[in-house]
Amino acid sequence: GALVNGPYALITTAVSADLGTHECLKGNAKALSTVTAIIDGTGSIGAALGPLLAGLISPTGWNNVFYMLITADILACLVGFS
């Protein structure tokens, strides 16, 4: 949790702050709040899908659950660096 929540909070805060200073959203609080909610909602979907996938994969063996977590971390790094 500590390794996920820290970067998640930093990314959502940085993107929201960056969008708040963008020219196209100046003075439009509704558009800014909508974009911020989409970013935050995307993180919540990921937080819900992780345990669901772990529950579905665990009958095949706990090694596969750890491989799923490793794959999710690698994908998150690739998305974060792009």
C-alpha positions as CSV (number, residue, x, y, z in Angstrom):
1,G,0.0,0.0,0.0
2,A,2.8,2.5,0.8
3,L,4.5,1.8,-2.5
4,V,1.2,2.4,-4.4
5,N,-0.6,5.2,-2.5
6,G,2.4,7.6,-2.4
7,P,3.0,7.7,-6.2
8,Y,-0.8,7.7,-6.8
9,A,-1.3,10.7,-4.6
10,L,1.7,12.6,-6.1
11,I,0.5,11.9,-9.7
12,T,-3.1,12.9,-9.1
13,T,-2.0,16.0,-7.3
14,A,0.5,17.0,-9.9
15,V,-1.9,16.5,-12.8
16,S,-4.6,18.4,-11.1
17,A,-2.3,21.3,-10.3
18,D,-1.0,21.3,-13.8
19,L,-4.5,21.3,-15.3
20,G,-5.5,24.1,-12.9
21,T,-2.9,26.4,-14.6
22,H,-3.7,25.4,-18.1
23,E,-5.2,28.1,-20.4
24,C,-8.2,26.2,-21.6
25,L,-9.5,25.5,-18.1
26,K,-8.9,28.9,-16.6
27,G,-12.0,30.1,-14.8
28,N,-13.9,26.8,-15.5
29,A,-14.0,25.0,-12.2
30,K,-16.6,22.5,-13.5
31,A,-14.2,21.2,-16.2
32,L,-11.3,21.1,-13.8
33,S,-13.3,19.1,-11.3
34,T,-14.5,16.7,-14.0
35,V,-11.0,16.0,-15.2
36,T,-9.8,15.5,-11.6
37,A,-12.6,13.1,-10.9
38,I,-11.8,11.1,-14.0
39,I,-8.1,10.8,-12.9
40,D,-9.1,9.9,-9.3
41,G,-11.8,7.4,-10.5
42,T,-9.2,5.6,-12.7
43,G,-7.1,5.0,-9.7
44,S,-10.1,3.7,-7.8
45,I,-10.9,1.2,-10.6
46,G,-7.3,-0.1,-10.4
47,A,-7.6,-0.5,-6.6
48,A,-10.8,-2.5,-7.1
49,L,-9.5,-4.7,-9.9
50,G,-6.3,-5.8,-8.1
51,P,-8.0,-7.8,-5.3
52,L,-10.6,-9.1,-7.8
53,L,-7.9,-10.5,-10.1
54,A,-6.0,-11.9,-7.1
55,G,-9.2,-13.8,-6.0
56,L,-9.7,-15.1,-9.5
57,I,-6.1,-16.2,-10.0
58,S,-5.4,-17.6,-6.5
59,P,-7.0,-21.0,-7.2
60,T,-4.3,-21.6,-9.8
61,G,-1.5,-21.0,-7.2
62,W,-0.1,-18.1,-5.2
63,N,2.9,-17.9,-7.5
64,N,0.6,-16.8,-10.2
65,V,-0.9,-14.0,-8.0
66,F,2.6,-12.7,-7.4
67,Y,3.4,-12.8,-11.1
68,M,0.2,-10.8,-11.7
69,L,1.3,-8.2,-9.1
70,I,4.8,-8.0,-10.7
71,T,3.1,-7.5,-14.1
72,A,0.9,-4.8,-12.7
73,D,3.9,-3.0,-11.2
74,I,5.8,-3.2,-14.5
75,L,2.8,-1.8,-16.4
76,A,2.4,1.0,-13.9
77,C,6.1,1.9,-14.3
78,L,5.8,1.9,-18.1
79,V,2.7,4.2,-17.9
80,G,4.4,6.4,-15.4
81,F,7.6,6.9,-17.4
82,S,5.7,7.5,-20.7
